[in-house]
Amino acid sequence: MVSKIAKIKVVAGVIFNQGKILITKRPYNVHQGGKWEFPGGKVNLDEAEEQALKRELFEELSVDVDVANLILETNHFYENLEVNLLFYECTINSNKVTNLSVLQHKWITLPELLDYSFPPANEKLISLLLERF
């Protein structure tokens, strides 16, 4: 019997502030738990991508953002999961970031991205960011 592969659409924010980029650590009880990521989450049915990203960033970090251009769209296949991942450049409209549903957050420089463990679905974005910026 062939197992069905779940498919999800995920949006993530690439947020720069004063030359640093925001990353968050995933809770241990979720897929790829304990790894670092660009904050965001699943797009609900009948929800626009930009709306979903604003909602997710507020739910995770209590921040309001302006969503700008799409930096990268990529698909990644895990064992029983296909992730359609869209990375958007965002501008944060508040100075206070609160860890609501993430373990922690950090502002790091782009070269420091190589010092953290990210899910494989983030590899294309990290390569692109290191090349472009």
Salt bridges, closest charged atoms under 4 A:
GLU37 OE1 - ARG26 NH1 2.72
GLU47 OE2 - ARG55 NE 2.74
GLU49 OE2 - LYS9 NZ 3.03
GLU56 OE2 - ARG55 NH1 3.14
GLU59 OE1 - ARG55 NH1 3.23
ASP64 OD1 - LYS54 NZ 3.51
GLU82 OE1 - LYS7 NZ 3.89
